Amino acid sequence: MRHPHCEASDPDDDRVCLPSVEALTAGTLALMTGYAQAPVDCPNRSLMARKLVSNLFFLSGHPQVSPPMRAMAANLHTRWQHSLEDTPVQDGPPEPTPLWHRVAAGVH
């Protein structure tokens, strides 16, 4: 059975369709999981954190979110924002990691 908010044109389409607030919440939780599981030197970790801050901002003012949940999202937004401000910004690509093998001088 399709969710009432879905507008699927293909009846065989199995994608999950969530209302906007639930999709935003699910995406935020997935980002939090990805951030927690990513190694500290992951080049996308800071991008995940920035997107988390954005999602939490929108959740904190979303009209379909209850006032207590909005307050919690606002609190989390502030904490993640402070965390971003305390993290040094890396300019350019990450430093290369040491190679396991020497680079060949040429191909013969």
Biotite code that builds the C-alpha atoms (Angstrom):
import biotite.structure as struc

atoms = struc.array([
    struc.Atom([0.000, 0.000, 0.000], chain_id="A", res_id=1, res_name="MET", atom_name="CA", element="C"),
    struc.Atom([1.289, 3.427, -0.944], chain_id="A", res_id=2, res_name="ARG", atom_name="CA", element="C"),
    struc.Atom([1.698, 6.205, 1.557], chain_id="A", res_id=3, res_name="HIS", atom_name="CA", element="C"),
    struc.Atom([-0.973, 8.887, 1.027], chain_id="A", res_id=4, res_name="PRO", atom_name="CA", element="C"),
    struc.Atom([1.723, 11.536, 0.386], chain_id="A", res_id=5, res_name="HIS", atom_name="CA", element="C"),
    struc.Atom([3.282, 9.591, -2.499], chain_id="A", res_id=6, res_name="CYS", atom_name="CA", element="C"),
    struc.Atom([2.636, 10.499, -6.074], chain_id="A", res_id=7, res_name="GLU", atom_name="CA", element="C"),
    struc.Atom([4.063, 7.488, -7.894], chain_id="A", res_id=8, res_name="ALA", atom_name="CA", element="C"),
    struc.Atom([3.277, 7.157, -11.574], chain_id="A", res_id=9, res_name="SER", atom_name="CA", element="C"),
    struc.Atom([4.552, 3.559, -11.767], chain_id="A", res_id=10, res_name="ASP", atom_name="CA", element="C"),
    struc.Atom([2.515, 1.038, -9.730], chain_id="A", res_id=11, res_name="PRO", atom_name="CA", element="C"),
    struc.Atom([5.536, -1.317, -9.628], chain_id="A", res_id=12, res_name="ASP", atom_name="CA", element="C"),
    struc.Atom([7.757, 1.359, -8.073], chain_id="A", res_id=13, res_name="ASP", atom_name="CA", element="C"),
    struc.Atom([8.936, -0.004, -4.694], chain_id="A", res_id=14, res_name="ASP", atom_name="CA", element="C"),
    struc.Atom([10.610, 3.155, -3.424], chain_id="A", res_id=15, res_name="ARG", atom_name="CA", element="C"),
    struc.Atom([9.681, 4.269, 0.059], chain_id="A", res_id=16, res_name="VAL", atom_name="CA", element="C"),
    struc.Atom([7.923, 7.604, 0.069], chain_id="A", res_id=17, res_name="CYS", atom_name="CA", element="C"),
    struc.Atom([7.872, 9.623, 3.272], chain_id="A", res_id=18, res_name="LEU", atom_name="CA", element="C"),
    struc.Atom([6.247, 12.943, 4.128], chain_id="A", res_id=19, res_name="PRO", atom_name="CA", element="C"),
    struc.Atom([8.794, 15.753, 4.008], chain_id="A", res_id=20, res_name="SER", atom_name="CA", element="C"),
    struc.Atom([9.356, 15.937, 7.771], chain_id="A", res_id=21, res_name="VAL", atom_name="CA", element="C"),
    struc.Atom([9.887, 12.187, 8.053], chain_id="A", res_id=22, res_name="GLU", atom_name="CA", element="C"),
    struc.Atom([12.232, 12.173, 5.051], chain_id="A", res_id=23, res_name="ALA", atom_name="CA", element="C"),
    struc.Atom([14.198, 15.038, 6.610], chain_id="A", res_id=24, res_name="LEU", atom_name="CA", element="C"),
    struc.Atom([14.359, 13.205, 9.945], chain_id="A", res_id=25, res_name="THR", atom_name="CA", element="C"),
    struc.Atom([15.403, 9.926, 8.302], chain_id="A", res_id=26, res_name="ALA", atom_name="CA", element="C"),
    struc.Atom([18.080, 11.693, 6.275], chain_id="A", res_id=27, res_name="GLY", atom_name="CA", element="C"),
    struc.Atom([19.385, 13.433, 9.381], chain_id="A", res_id=28, res_name="THR", atom_name="CA", element="C"),
    struc.Atom([19.595, 10.181, 11.325], chain_id="A", res_id=29, res_name="LEU", atom_name="CA", element="C"),
    struc.Atom([21.369, 8.505, 8.399], chain_id="A", res_id=30, res_name="ALA", atom_name="CA", element="C"),
    struc.Atom([23.872, 11.386, 8.282], chain_id="A", res_id=31, res_name="LEU", atom_name="CA", element="C"),
    struc.Atom([24.467, 11.128, 12.025], chain_id="A", res_id=32, res_name="MET", atom_name="CA", element="C"),
    struc.Atom([25.139, 7.410, 11.625], chain_id="A", res_id=33, res_name="THR", atom_name="CA", element="C"),
    struc.Atom([27.492, 8.020, 8.710], chain_id="A", res_id=34, res_name="GLY", atom_name="CA", element="C"),
    struc.Atom([29.313, 10.751, 10.612], chain_id="A", res_id=35, res_name="TYR", atom_name="CA", element="C"),
    struc.Atom([29.736, 8.535, 13.682], chain_id="A", res_id=36, res_name="ALA", atom_name="CA", element="C"),
    struc.Atom([31.021, 5.611, 11.633], chain_id="A", res_id=37, res_name="GLN", atom_name="CA", element="C"),
    struc.Atom([33.350, 7.608, 9.366], chain_id="A", res_id=38, res_name="ALA", atom_name="CA", element="C"),
    struc.Atom([37.031, 7.735, 10.278], chain_id="A", res_id=39, res_name="PRO", atom_name="CA", element="C"),
    struc.Atom([38.237, 11.091, 11.595], chain_id="A", res_id=40, res_name="VAL", atom_name="CA", element="C"),
    struc.Atom([40.298, 11.679, 8.450], chain_id="A", res_id=41, res_name="ASP", atom_name="CA", element="C"),
    struc.Atom([37.361, 10.992, 6.100], chain_id="A", res_id=42, res_name="CYS", atom_name="CA", element="C"),
    struc.Atom([37.271, 13.866, 3.570], chain_id="A", res_id=43, res_name="PRO", atom_name="CA", element="C"),
    struc.Atom([33.443, 13.925, 3.569], chain_id="A", res_id=44, res_name="ASN", atom_name="CA", element="C"),
    struc.Atom([33.032, 14.062, 7.337], chain_id="A", res_id=45, res_name="ARG", atom_name="CA", element="C"),
    struc.Atom([32.935, 17.875, 7.509], chain_id="A", res_id=46, res_name="SER", atom_name="CA", element="C"),
    struc.Atom([30.406, 17.964, 4.666], chain_id="A", res_id=47, res_name="LEU", atom_name="CA", element="C"),
    struc.Atom([28.191, 15.516, 6.562], chain_id="A", res_id=48, res_name="MET", atom_name="CA", element="C"),
    struc.Atom([28.419, 17.726, 9.654], chain_id="A", res_id=49, res_name="ALA", atom_name="CA", element="C"),
    struc.Atom([27.470, 20.833, 7.653], chain_id="A", res_id=50, res_name="ARG", atom_name="CA", element="C"),
    struc.Atom([24.460, 19.041, 6.175], chain_id="A", res_id=51, res_name="LYS", atom_name="CA", element="C"),
    struc.Atom([23.473, 17.873, 9.669], chain_id="A", res_id=52, res_name="LEU", atom_name="CA", element="C"),
    struc.Atom([23.521, 21.477, 10.892], chain_id="A", res_id=53, res_name="VAL", atom_name="CA", element="C"),
    struc.Atom([21.316, 22.470, 7.954], chain_id="A", res_id=54, res_name="SER", atom_name="CA", element="C"),
    struc.Atom([18.858, 19.611, 8.482], chain_id="A", res_id=55, res_name="ASN", atom_name="CA", element="C"),
    struc.Atom([18.604, 20.300, 12.214], chain_id="A", res_id=56, res_name="LEU", atom_name="CA", element="C"),
    struc.Atom([17.929, 23.972, 11.474], chain_id="A", res_id=57, res_name="PHE", atom_name="CA", element="C"),
    struc.Atom([15.024, 23.053, 9.198], chain_id="A", res_id=58, res_name="PHE", atom_name="CA", element="C"),
    struc.Atom([13.677, 20.467, 11.653], chain_id="A", res_id=59, res_name="LEU", atom_name="CA", element="C"),
    struc.Atom([13.774, 23.039, 14.459], chain_id="A", res_id=60, res_name="SER", atom_name="CA", element="C"),
    struc.Atom([11.315, 25.223, 12.555], chain_id="A", res_id=61, res_name="GLY", atom_name="CA", element="C"),
    struc.Atom([9.271, 22.650, 10.646], chain_id="A", res_id=62, res_name="HIS", atom_name="CA", element="C"),
    struc.Atom([5.520, 23.156, 11.145], chain_id="A", res_id=63, res_name="PRO", atom_name="CA", element="C"),
    struc.Atom([4.803, 19.397, 11.284], chain_id="A", res_id=64, res_name="GLN", atom_name="CA", element="C"),
    struc.Atom([7.233, 18.858, 14.171], chain_id="A", res_id=65, res_name="VAL", atom_name="CA", element="C"),
    struc.Atom([5.904, 19.084, 17.731], chain_id="A", res_id=66, res_name="SER", atom_name="CA", element="C"),
    struc.Atom([7.166, 21.959, 19.910], chain_id="A", res_id=67, res_name="PRO", atom_name="CA", element="C"),
    struc.Atom([9.245, 19.648, 22.177], chain_id="A", res_id=68, res_name="PRO", atom_name="CA", element="C"),
    struc.Atom([10.846, 18.006, 19.133], chain_id="A", res_id=69, res_name="MET", atom_name="CA", element="C"),
    struc.Atom([11.537, 21.445, 17.594], chain_id="A", res_id=70, res_name="ARG", atom_name="CA", element="C"),
    struc.Atom([13.232, 22.487, 20.839], chain_id="A", res_id=71, res_name="ALA", atom_name="CA", element="C"),
    struc.Atom([15.370, 19.350, 20.831], chain_id="A", res_id=72, res_name="MET", atom_name="CA", element="C"),
    struc.Atom([16.316, 19.896, 17.160], chain_id="A", res_id=73, res_name="ALA", atom_name="CA", element="C"),
    struc.Atom([17.236, 23.511, 17.958], chain_id="A", res_id=74, res_name="ALA", atom_name="CA", element="C"),
    struc.Atom([19.423, 22.337, 20.860], chain_id="A", res_id=75, res_name="ASN", atom_name="CA", element="C"),
    struc.Atom([21.133, 19.763, 18.640], chain_id="A", res_id=76, res_name="LEU", atom_name="CA", element="C"),
    struc.Atom([21.563, 22.374, 15.911], chain_id="A", res_id=77, res_name="HIS", atom_name="CA", element="C"),
    struc.Atom([23.378, 24.650, 18.358], chain_id="A", res_id=78, res_name="THR", atom_name="CA", element="C"),
    struc.Atom([25.632, 21.827, 19.579], chain_id="A", res_id=79, res_name="ARG", atom_name="CA", element="C"),
    struc.Atom([26.527, 20.696, 16.052], chain_id="A", res_id=80, res_name="TRP", atom_name="CA", element="C"),
    struc.Atom([27.098, 24.318, 14.989], chain_id="A", res_id=81, res_name="GLN", atom_name="CA", element="C"),
    struc.Atom([29.532, 24.831, 17.884], chain_id="A", res_id=82, res_name="HIS", atom_name="CA", element="C"),
    struc.Atom([31.221, 21.556, 16.979], chain_id="A", res_id=83, res_name="SER", atom_name="CA", element="C"),
    struc.Atom([31.723, 22.804, 13.419], chain_id="A", res_id=84, res_name="LEU", atom_name="CA", element="C"),
    struc.Atom([33.133, 26.116, 14.633], chain_id="A", res_id=85, res_name="GLU", atom_name="CA", element="C"),
    struc.Atom([35.645, 24.275, 16.833], chain_id="A", res_id=86, res_name="ASP", atom_name="CA", element="C"),
    struc.Atom([36.813, 22.062, 13.950], chain_id="A", res_id=87, res_name="THR", atom_name="CA", element="C"),
    struc.Atom([39.627, 23.470, 11.820], chain_id="A", res_id=88, res_name="PRO", atom_name="CA", element="C"),
    struc.Atom([38.715, 23.906, 8.172], chain_id="A", res_id=89, res_name="VAL", atom_name="CA", element="C"),
    struc.Atom([40.943, 21.993, 5.795], chain_id="A", res_id=90, res_name="GLN", atom_name="CA", element="C"),
    struc.Atom([41.968, 23.933, 2.699], chain_id="A", res_id=91, res_name="ASP", atom_name="CA", element="C"),
    struc.Atom([42.274, 21.878, -0.448], chain_id="A", res_id=92, res_name="GLY", atom_name="CA", element="C"),
    struc.Atom([42.332, 18.119, -0.822], chain_id="A", res_id=93, res_name="PRO", atom_name="CA", element="C"),
    struc.Atom([43.407, 15.893, 2.058], chain_id="A", res_id=94, res_name="PRO", atom_name="CA", element="C"),
    struc.Atom([47.073, 15.038, 2.482], chain_id="A", res_id=95, res_name="GLU", atom_name="CA", element="C"),
    struc.Atom([48.050, 11.932, 0.523], chain_id="A", res_id=96, res_name="PRO", atom_name="CA", element="C"),
    struc.Atom([48.566, 8.777, 2.531], chain_id="A", res_id=97, res_name="THR", atom_name="CA", element="C"),
    struc.Atom([51.836, 6.853, 2.295], chain_id="A", res_id=98, res_name="PRO", atom_name="CA", element="C"),
    struc.Atom([51.977, 4.332, -0.519], chain_id="A", res_id=99, res_name="LEU", atom_name="CA", element="C"),
    struc.Atom([52.502, 0.674, 0.176], chain_id="A", res_id=100, res_name="TRP", atom_name="CA", element="C"),
    struc.Atom([54.769, 0.353, -2.875], chain_id="A", res_id=101, res_name="HIS", atom_name="CA", element="C"),
    struc.Atom([57.196, 2.716, -4.544], chain_id="A", res_id=102, res_name="ARG", atom_name="CA", element="C"),
    struc.Atom([55.992, 4.498, -7.638], chain_id="A", res_id=103, res_name="VAL", atom_name="CA", element="C"),
    struc.Atom([57.628, 3.135, -10.773], chain_id="A", res_id=104, res_name="ALA", atom_name="CA", element="C"),
    struc.Atom([59.978, 5.521, -12.585], chain_id="A", res_id=105, res_name="ALA", atom_name="CA", element="C"),
    struc.Atom([58.331, 4.577, -15.858], chain_id="A", res_id=106, res_name="GLY", atom_name="CA", element="C"),
    struc.Atom([56.424, 1.887, -17.642], chain_id="A", res_id=107, res_name="VAL", atom_name="CA", element="C"),
    struc.Atom([58.496, -0.445, -19.844], chain_id="A", res_id=108, res_name="HIS", atom_name="CA", element="C"),
])
